[in-house]
Amino acid sequence: MIAAGSTLAQARQALPLDPLENRILLCHALHLPRVALITQSERVLTEDEIALVTALVQRRLDGEPIAYITGEREFFGLSFKVTPATLIPRPDTELIVELVLERLAPQGRLLDMGTGSGAIAVAVACNRPDADVTALDVSDAALSVARENAAANGARVRFLRSDWFGALAADEERFGVIASNPPYIVAGDRHLDEGDLRFEPIDALTDHGDGLAALRSIVAGAPEYLQDGGWLLLEHGYDQAAAVRALLKAQGFSEIQSWRDLGNIERVSGGRFGS
Ligand code: GLN
């Protein structure tokens, strides 16, 4: 892949990935800031350095997501640690963060259900230090990643291990906004066997059923945990908006609507409960 005695510039040229990924993995393997590719372009790589870069590039060629190789992904302008215990935050999920930020009252309370890497909860807490943010997940491994992300970004978030509403005391806790990006891919969907998804935690991607099981549980439970007039906001699959709106309607929500993501797909649906 990289010939012995190559300079940094030559190594960069020789790598087989797309230019962005070549740059990211070269810098990550050699612990170099991006600018070093210019300022040190003529530096000759050692054999060990070539071996390090080659190993990472090979993992990428084998299909591993670049975020798991580097251990991080940017989301909402913040850096998040990611491991195979959590989904990799998607740009599309920034939509639900924006919708939460628009709806959370001063000192408002947010519940993020199935927080994974903590992306939604940490992004909201960083942008709204006044907010009272709770994030839950059923996975201890995910919660430990989320806790690290809150600490690294200086976000104040309370974390709970909970199977959906299971660990919340009914009628004691009420939130102004409940948000979730739950597993919503239909069991057997071919996307689960393609690209990055093959490496992501399967229980965070699919309910192993019709894709609506988690969304149903959250819609059914939310009224007991929402303040009067509080919002429930749910990320869902590209073809699930009408089904989620119907679930919200059947549960008695009002102001039900869907919002489109960067790809112009209805990606988040939600509504208010109460007066
Ligand atoms: N948005 C992800 C995807 O389709 C799925 C995330 C999820 O199931 N919550 O790749």
Residues whose N, C-alpha, C, O or C-beta is under 5 A from the ligand:
A	BS01	LIG	N181 P182 P183 Y184 I185 A204 L205
